[in-house]
Amino acid sequence: MLPVADSALLEIDIPNIQNANYRRLLQNQYSAIRSDKEQIQSVALNLRTLVFTDDDKLSPFELTVKQRCCNLPVLEGASQNYR
């Protein structure tokens, strides 16, 4: 999970992709994301909450998960300065 400024997002016009294999790949990915949208958002919110929780309040398993994550507070701060 990486924070991205809205200004850095690119819209892709999938139907106009010339390469049929790449177009099909994008369509499949978009379909999978759309069908799992609620679960993806739930997992992302839970992970974000875990990353921002103080270490002493986490279980050993949660701490292990947090230690494998990027430093999200630093990344969010840096993304706010993106121009």
C-alpha positions in Angstrom: 0.0 0.0 0.0 1.5 3.3 -1.1 0.0 6.7 -0.9 -0.3 8.5 -4.3 -1.3 12.1 -4.9 -4.4 12.4 -7.1 -2.3 14.6 -9.4 0.0 11.6 -10.1 -2.8 9.3 -11.2 -3.2 8.5 -14.8 -6.5 7.5 -16.4 -6.2 4.6 -18.8 -8.6 4.3 -21.7 -8.7 0.5 -21.7 -10.9 0.1 -24.9 -8.4 2.1 -26.9 -5.3 0.0 -25.9 -4.0 -1.4 -29.2 -2.3 -4.5 -27.8 -5.1 -7.0 -27.4 -3.2 -9.1 -24.8 -2.4 -6.0 -22.6 -6.0 -4.7 -23.0 -7.4 -8.1 -21.9 -5.0 -8.1 -18.9 -6.1 -4.6 -17.9 -9.8 -5.6 -18.3 -9.3 -8.7 -16.1 -7.4 -6.7 -13.4 -10.1 -4.0 -13.4 -12.8 -6.6 -13.1 -11.1 -8.4 -10.2 -10.5 -5.2 -8.4 -14.1 -4.1 -8.9 -15.5 -7.4 -7.6 -13.3 -7.4 -4.5 -13.5 -3.6 -3.9 -15.1 -3.8 -0.4 -12.7 -6.5 0.8 -9.7 -4.6 -0.6 -10.8 -1.4 1.1 -11.4 -3.2 4.4 -8.0 -4.9 4.4 -6.3 -1.6 3.5 -8.1 0.2 6.3 -7.2 -2.5 8.8 -3.6 -2.5 7.7 -3.4 1.3 7.9 -4.8 1.3 11.4 -2.3 -1.4 12.4 0.6 0.6 11.0 -0.4 3.7 12.9 -0.9 1.8 16.2 1.8 2.1 18.9 4.0 -1.1 19.0 3.2 -1.7 22.7 -0.5 -2.1 21.9 0.1 -4.8 19.2 0.1 -8.5 19.5 3.4 -10.3 18.5 1.7 -11.3 15.2 0.5 -7.7 14.5 4.0 -6.4 15.3 5.5 -8.8 12.8 3.1 -7.7 10.1 3.8 -4.0 10.9 7.6 -4.6 10.7 7.1 -5.9 7.2 5.3 -2.8 6.1 6.7 0.4 4.6 6.9 3.4 6.9 3.4 4.7 5.9 3.4 7.8 8.1 6.6 9.0 6.3 5.3 8.0 2.9 2.0 9.9 3.5 3.9 12.9 4.5 6.1 12.8 1.4 3.1 12.3 -0.9 1.5 15.5 0.4 4.6 17.4 -0.8 4.4 15.8 -4.3 3.9 18.4 -7.1 
